[in-house]
Amino acid sequence: MSDWTEEFEINAERIVIARQDLAIAVKALTELPQRTYTAFLLHRINGKTYAQIGEHLGISTPRAHQLVRKALVHVAMRFDEKDVL
């Protein structure tokens, strides 16, 4: 096998790790306040701009950006905790 195919080979260990990571992300997102969660989903899943998120939530564009950033930082912190354990 070439290096490229070995790098992307799917195996049981990778599947387990991916499932664990998904569980961490989902749990972290459910810990967020509703408006922060909504802003995150609108931006990262639905591809909305901060201006569109602000309009949808009735907040300013900078506040929409802050909410998305807050969500990303929260999720990252949960992954950092996983690495410490």
Phi and psi restraints in degrees (value plus and minus 20) as a CYANA .aco file:
   2 SER   PHI     -97.4   -57.4
   2 SER   PSI     144.7   184.7
   3 ASP   PHI     -78.5   -38.5
   3 ASP   PSI     -57.5   -17.5
   4 TRP   PHI     -83.1   -43.1
   4 TRP   PSI     -66.9   -26.9
   5 THR   PHI     -90.0   -50.0
   5 THR   PSI     -54.5   -14.5
   6 GLU   PHI     -85.0   -45.0
   6 GLU   PSI     -58.3   -18.3
   7 GLU   PHI     -82.7   -42.7
   7 GLU   PSI     -56.0   -16.0
   8 PHE   PHI    -125.1   -85.1
   8 PHE   PSI      -8.5    31.5
   9 GLU   PHI     -85.5   -45.5
   9 GLU   PSI     113.0   153.0
  10 ILE   PHI    -109.1   -69.1
  10 ILE   PSI     110.5   150.5
  11 ASN   PHI    -160.3  -120.3
  11 ASN   PSI     150.8   190.8
  12 ALA   PHI     -79.3   -39.3
  12 ALA   PSI     -59.7   -19.7
  13 GLU   PHI     -82.7   -42.7
  13 GLU   PSI     -64.3   -24.3
  14 ARG   PHI     -83.2   -43.2
  14 ARG   PSI     -57.8   -17.8
  15 ILE   PHI     -84.7   -44.7
  15 ILE   PSI     -64.2   -24.2
  16 VAL   PHI     -82.2   -42.2
  16 VAL   PSI     -65.6   -25.6
  17 ILE   PHI     -82.5   -42.5
  17 ILE   PSI     -62.8   -22.8
  18 ALA   PHI     -83.0   -43.0
  18 ALA   PSI     -61.1   -21.1
  19 ARG   PHI     -85.9   -45.9
  19 ARG   PSI     -60.3   -20.3
  20 GLN   PHI     -83.9   -43.9
  20 GLN   PSI     -63.7   -23.7
  21 ASP   PHI     -83.4   -43.4
  21 ASP   PSI     -60.7   -20.7
  22 LEU   PHI     -82.6   -42.6
  22 LEU   PSI     -62.8   -22.8
  23 ALA   PHI     -81.9   -41.9
  23 ALA   PSI     -60.6   -20.6
  24 ILE   PHI     -83.1   -43.1
  24 ILE   PSI     -65.8   -25.8
  25 ALA   PHI     -83.3   -43.3
  25 ALA   PSI     -66.1   -26.1
  26 VAL   PHI     -82.8   -42.8
  26 VAL   PSI     -64.7   -24.7
  27 LYS   PHI     -82.0   -42.0
  27 LYS   PSI     -63.8   -23.8
  28 ALA   PHI     -81.1   -41.1
  28 ALA   PSI     -61.8   -21.8
  29 LEU   PHI     -86.2   -46.2
  29 LEU   PSI     -56.0   -16.0
  30 THR   PHI     -91.6   -51.6
  30 THR   PSI     -36.1     3.9
  31 GLU   PHI    -100.7   -60.7
  31 GLU   PSI     -32.9     7.1
  32 LEU   PHI     -97.5   -57.5
  32 LEU   PSI     131.6   171.6
  33 PRO   PHI     -79.8   -39.8
  33 PRO   PSI     131.5   171.5
  34 GLN   PHI     -74.1   -34.1
  34 GLN   PSI     -65.5   -25.5
  35 ARG   PHI     -85.7   -45.7
  35 ARG   PSI     -57.7   -17.7
  36 THR   PHI     -86.5   -46.5
  36 THR   PSI     -64.1   -24.1
  37 TYR   PHI     -79.0   -39.0
  37 TYR   PSI     -66.4   -26.4
  38 THR   PHI     -82.7   -42.7
  38 THR   PSI     -64.3   -24.3
  39 ALA   PHI     -80.1   -40.1
  39 ALA   PSI     -63.6   -23.6
  40 PHE   PHI     -80.1   -40.1
  40 PHE   PSI     -70.3   -30.3
  41 LEU   PHI     -81.8   -41.8
  41 LEU   PSI     -63.0   -23.0
  42 LEU   PHI     -80.3   -40.3
  42 LEU   PSI     -59.2   -19.2
  43 HIS   PHI     -99.7   -59.7
  43 HIS   PSI     -74.2   -34.2
  44 ARG   PHI    -100.7   -60.7
  44 ARG   PSI     -51.5   -11.5
  45 ILE   PHI    -117.9   -77.9
  45 ILE   PSI     -65.6   -25.6
  46 ASN   PHI    -111.9   -71.9
  46 ASN   PSI     -27.5    12.5
  47 GLY   PHI      51.5    91.5
  47 GLY   PSI       2.5    42.5
  48 LYS   PHI     -95.9   -55.9
  48 LYS   PSI     129.2   169.2
  49 THR   PHI     -98.2   -58.2
  49 THR   PSI     146.6   186.6
  50 TYR   PHI     -83.2   -43.2
  50 TYR   PSI     -56.9   -16.9
  51 ALA   PHI     -82.9   -42.9
  51 ALA   PSI     -62.8   -22.8
  52 GLN   PHI     -85.4   -45.4
  52 GLN   PSI     -59.9   -19.9
  53 ILE   PHI     -84.0   -44.0
  53 ILE   PSI     -65.3   -25.3
  54 GLY   PHI     -78.0   -38.0
  54 GLY   PSI     -64.3   -24.3
  55 GLU   PHI     -83.7   -43.7
  55 GLU   PSI     -64.0   -24.0
  56 HIS   PHI     -82.6   -42.6
  56 HIS   PSI     -60.6   -20.6
  57 LEU   PHI    -113.6   -73.6
  57 LEU   PSI     -26.1    13.9
  58 GLY   PHI      52.2    92.2
  58 GLY   PSI      16.7    56.7
  59 ILE   PHI    -149.7  -109.7
  59 ILE   PSI     150.7   190.7
  60 SER   PHI     -94.3   -54.3
  60 SER   PSI     140.7   180.7
  61 THR   PHI     -80.0   -40.0
  61 THR   PSI     -66.7   -26.7
  62 PRO   PHI     -80.9   -40.9
  62 PRO   PSI     -55.6   -15.6
  63 ARG   PHI     -87.7   -47.7
  63 ARG   PSI     -57.8   -17.8
  64 ALA   PHI     -80.6   -40.6
  64 ALA   PSI     -63.6   -23.6
  65 HIS   PHI     -81.0   -41.0
  65 HIS   PSI     -63.0   -23.0
  66 GLN   PHI     -80.3   -40.3
  66 GLN   PSI     -61.5   -21.5
  67 LEU   PHI     -85.2   -45.2
  67 LEU   PSI     -62.9   -22.9
  68 VAL   PHI     -84.5   -44.5
  68 VAL   PSI     -63.4   -23.4
  69 ARG   PHI     -81.7   -41.7
  69 ARG   PSI     -62.9   -22.9
  70 LYS   PHI     -78.0   -38.0
  70 LYS   PSI     -62.7   -22.7
  71 ALA   PHI     -84.0   -44.0
  71 ALA   PSI     -65.8   -25.8
  72 LEU   PHI     -81.8   -41.8
  72 LEU   PSI     -62.1   -22.1
  73 VAL   PHI     -84.5   -44.5
  73 VAL   PSI     -61.0   -21.0
  74 HIS   PHI     -82.7   -42.7
  74 HIS   PSI     -66.5   -26.5
  75 VAL   PHI     -82.9   -42.9
  75 VAL   PSI     -64.0   -24.0
  76 ALA   PHI     -80.7   -40.7
  76 ALA   PSI     -58.8   -18.8
  77 MET   PHI     -83.5   -43.5
  77 MET   PSI     -58.9   -18.9
  78 ARG   PHI     -85.1   -45.1
  78 ARG   PSI     -57.1   -17.1
  79 PHE   PHI     -89.8   -49.8
  79 PHE   PSI     -55.5   -15.5
  80 ASP   PHI     -83.5   -43.5
  80 ASP   PSI     -59.1   -19.1
  81 GLU   PHI     -82.8   -42.8
  81 GLU   PSI     -58.1   -18.1
  82 LYS   PHI     -81.1   -41.1
  82 LYS   PSI     -61.5   -21.5
  83 ASP   PHI     -89.1   -49.1
  83 ASP   PSI     -46.5    -6.5
  84 VAL   PHI     -97.3   -57.3
  84 VAL   PSI     -54.9   -14.9
